[in-house]
Amino acid sequence: MIGVLPVDIEPLEEITRDEQARTLFLRMAKLQRSGQTPRFLAELADDPDVDENMKGPLAEIAQDTQFLLALEEYIHRTQHLH
């Protein structure tokens, strides 16, 4: 996997098991690959339905290319196991 150490597996596994989180993170990975992260960040900042305390962490994750691509790869590789 891309830059993932064994100690990093637990958070990936938690995200994989949570359908809403998995969907959100896969969407962010897709946006990251297509160069649309700035648009996502602008929409996130203006979205009144997203808790203000969540906007910062979500924005940080959305900009973490290495994490998102590693998570995406992990999900695709482990999909048949879940």
Backbone hydrogen bonds, N-H to C=O, Kabsch-Sander energy under -0.5 kcal/mol:
donor,donor_aa,acceptor,acceptor_aa,energy
3,G,1,M,-0.9
5,L,3,G,-0.6
8,D,5,L,-2.4
9,I,6,P,-1.4
12,L,8,D,-1.2
13,E,9,I,-2.8
14,E,10,E,-2.3
15,I,11,P,-2.2
16,T,12,L,-2.3
17,R,13,E,-1.7
18,D,14,E,-1.0
18,D,15,I,-0.6
19,E,17,R,-0.8
22,R,15,I,-0.5
22,R,18,D,-3.2
23,T,19,E,-2.4
24,L,20,Q,-2.3
25,F,21,A,-3.0
26,L,22,R,-2.4
27,R,23,T,-2.0
28,M,24,L,-2.4
29,A,25,F,-2.2
30,K,26,L,-2.3
31,L,27,R,-2.5
32,Q,28,M,-2.4
33,R,29,A,-2.5
34,S,30,K,-1.7
35,G,32,Q,-1.0
36,Q,31,L,-2.6
37,T,31,L,-0.6
40,F,36,Q,-2.0
41,L,37,T,-2.8
42,A,38,P,-2.1
43,E,39,R,-2.4
44,L,40,F,-2.8
45,A,41,L,-2.4
46,D,42,A,-1.5
47,D,43,E,-0.8
47,D,44,L,-0.9
50,V,47,D,-1.1
51,D,49,D,-0.5
54,M,51,D,-1.7
55,K,51,D,-1.2
56,G,52,E,-0.7
58,L,54,M,-2.5
59,A,55,K,-2.5
60,E,56,G,-2.4
61,I,57,P,-2.4
62,A,58,L,-2.7
63,Q,59,A,-1.1
64,D,61,I,-1.6
65,T,63,Q,-1.4
68,L,64,D,-2.5
69,L,65,T,-2.7
70,A,66,Q,-2.1
71,L,67,F,-2.9
72,E,68,L,-2.6
73,E,69,L,-2.2
74,Y,70,A,-2.6
75,I,71,L,-2.9
76,H,72,E,-2.3
77,R,73,E,-2.5
78,T,74,Y,-2.0
79,Q,75,I,-0.9
81,L,78,T,-1.6
82,H,78,T,-0.9
82,H,79,Q,-0.9
